Amino acid sequence: MDARGIDAIDASGLSVPIGQVGCTSVTVHCTVTFSDLLLPGTLGPKTLSDKFSSVADAYRSGEG
């Protein structure tokens, strides 16, 4: 994991030939501290994570 909290990026779907559908994804983790809220049971930090995937358009432009 890097300093931004990004654990993994899969951009391999962008390299498929034009006319074929590809998929990209990213996994993100962050640690949240709840100590400022002063709520019972929230003394320690909690790590949150999520993954997002998106389809690369089959008819996207092949030019930069």
BALOBA-1460 file (C-alpha; in Angstrom, 3 decimals):
// residues 64
<rec num="1" residu="m" x="0.000" y="0.000" z="0.000"/>
<rec num="2" residu="d" x="1.334" y="3.446" z="-0.831"/>
<rec num="3" residu="a" x="0.949" y="6.721" z="1.097"/>
<rec num="4" residu="r" x="-2.354" y="7.493" z="-0.648"/>
<rec num="5" residu="g" x="-3.919" y="4.264" z="0.618"/>
<rec num="6" residu="i" x="-4.048" y="2.648" z="-2.811"/>
<rec num="7" residu="d" x="-3.345" y="-1.043" z="-2.410"/>
<rec num="8" residu="a" x="-3.695" y="-2.297" z="-5.979"/>
<rec num="9" residu="i" x="-4.472" y="-0.901" z="-9.407"/>
<rec num="10" residu="d" x="-5.322" y="-3.193" z="-12.296"/>
<rec num="11" residu="a" x="-5.359" y="-1.237" z="-15.548"/>
<rec num="12" residu="s" x="-4.727" y="-4.239" z="-17.796"/>
<rec num="13" residu="g" x="-8.203" y="-3.848" z="-19.280"/>
<rec num="14" residu="l" x="-7.076" y="-0.640" z="-20.983"/>
<rec num="15" residu="s" x="-4.586" y="-2.559" z="-23.124"/>
<rec num="16" residu="v" x="-7.122" y="-4.835" z="-24.827"/>
<rec num="17" residu="p" x="-7.595" y="-4.186" z="-28.555"/>
<rec num="18" residu="i" x="-10.109" y="-1.555" z="-29.679"/>
<rec num="19" residu="g" x="-13.496" y="-3.235" z="-30.157"/>
<rec num="20" residu="q" x="-13.063" y="-5.503" z="-27.118"/>
<rec num="21" residu="v" x="-14.354" y="-4.725" z="-23.639"/>
<rec num="22" residu="g" x="-11.783" y="-4.424" z="-20.853"/>
<rec num="23" residu="c" x="-12.062" y="-3.900" z="-17.104"/>
<rec num="24" residu="t" x="-10.016" y="-1.799" z="-14.688"/>
<rec num="25" residu="s" x="-10.104" y="-1.878" z="-10.894"/>
<rec num="26" residu="v" x="-8.591" y="-0.221" z="-7.850"/>
<rec num="27" residu="t" x="-8.484" y="-1.299" z="-4.200"/>
<rec num="28" residu="v" x="-8.230" y="1.444" z="-1.557"/>
<rec num="29" residu="h" x="-7.585" y="1.212" z="2.187"/>
<rec num="30" residu="c" x="-7.632" y="4.012" z="4.773"/>
<rec num="31" residu="t" x="-7.389" y="4.154" z="8.539"/>
<rec num="32" residu="v" x="-9.871" y="6.361" z="10.371"/>
<rec num="33" residu="t" x="-9.477" y="7.432" z="13.990"/>
<rec num="34" residu="f" x="-12.596" y="8.094" z="16.010"/>
<rec num="35" residu="s" x="-10.914" y="9.391" z="19.167"/>
<rec num="36" residu="d" x="-12.153" y="12.960" z="18.583"/>
<rec num="37" residu="l" x="-15.804" y="11.833" z="18.684"/>
<rec num="38" residu="l" x="-15.652" y="10.749" z="22.343"/>
<rec num="39" residu="l" x="-18.167" y="7.965" z="21.764"/>
<rec num="40" residu="p" x="-18.034" y="4.761" z="23.835"/>
<rec num="41" residu="g" x="-16.530" y="1.838" z="21.935"/>
<rec num="42" residu="t" x="-14.748" y="3.977" z="19.345"/>
<rec num="43" residu="l" x="-11.380" y="4.389" z="21.039"/>
<rec num="44" residu="g" x="-9.156" y="2.800" z="18.426"/>
<rec num="45" residu="p" x="-8.624" y="3.323" z="14.727"/>
<rec num="46" residu="k" x="-10.602" y="1.377" z="12.134"/>
<rec num="47" residu="t" x="-9.302" y="0.372" z="8.707"/>
<rec num="48" residu="l" x="-11.806" y="0.750" z="5.890"/>
<rec num="49" residu="s" x="-11.316" y="-0.753" z="2.454"/>
<rec num="50" residu="d" x="-13.202" y="-0.974" z="-0.806"/>
<rec num="51" residu="k" x="-12.708" y="-2.070" z="-4.387"/>
<rec num="52" residu="f" x="-14.097" y="-0.353" z="-7.479"/>
<rec num="53" residu="s" x="-14.196" y="-1.804" z="-10.980"/>
<rec num="54" residu="s" x="-15.128" y="-0.114" z="-14.221"/>
<rec num="55" residu="v" x="-15.631" y="-1.353" z="-17.756"/>
<rec num="56" residu="a" x="-13.467" y="0.205" z="-20.472"/>
<rec num="57" residu="d" x="-15.636" y="1.117" z="-23.452"/>
<rec num="58" residu="a" x="-15.110" y="-1.238" z="-26.397"/>
<rec num="59" residu="y" x="-15.427" y="1.707" z="-28.818"/>
<rec num="60" residu="r" x="-13.073" y="4.082" z="-27.022"/>
<rec num="61" residu="s" x="-10.610" y="6.104" z="-29.054"/>
<rec num="62" residu="g" x="-7.227" y="4.529" z="-29.677"/>
<rec num="63" residu="e" x="-5.590" y="7.941" z="-29.753"/>
<rec num="64" residu="g" x="-4.129" y="9.711" z="-26.673"/>
